[in-house]
Amino acid sequence: MESWELREWYADFLDTCNRHDLDEVRGFVDAGVRRAHLPGGADAFIDDLADLFHGFPDWQWRRILVVIEDDRIAVHLRGTGTHTGIFRGIAATRRHVNVAEYVFLRVQNGRITEVAGTTDRAEIVAQLTG
């Protein structure tokens, strides 16, 4: 994929995530995706998103910066949502959270094969309990 194609691919991926369409998100993720410091595989990837969307049904990411080099994407995002469901064992607080995320992806054949970054769920919990 050329860099401009990868940029469009990422825009489609982010849009799909923001629509919370987990079936379609799965189509962007390789079955054996490796995730730094987290369980690997597409099921674990989807389960983490499902947990987030359950706790924050209005969760959205806003793209701040995207850098593409070869088959790699680096992204700075802002994630926001209102806590209206159970998240990490915490009952709904109706608190609004806003977190910075930095994500590094490797994309091969149109699918995410590697993920690393600071999708910091601990910061979300801190905003809910602090």
C-alpha positions, 0 to 999 in steps of 0.5 A: 500500500502506498502512503496515501492509501494507508492514510485513507485506510486508517481514516476508514478504520478510525471511522469504523471504530467510532461507529462501534461496528466491531464486526467491521473492525475485525475485518481490519485486524489480522487474526494473529495480531501482536499487541505490546504488553497485552494478549494477542489475537483479534479476539482479544483486540475486539474484546478490549474495544467491546469492554470500552464501548460497553462502559462508554457507549458514546466513545469517540476518537479524534485524530490529532496527528498521523505519520506514515512510513512504509507499512507503519502508522503512528497516531496521536488521538484524543479519546472521549466518552461518558461513563454510562455502563460498567467499565473495569468493574466500575458502575456507571458514574456519568463522568466524562473522560478525555484521554490522550492516546499514542498508537503505533500500527503495522499494517500488512495486506490491509490488516493490522498485524502489530499494535503498540502504544499508550491506550491507557485504560489506567488513566480512564479508571483514574478519571472515573475514581479520582 
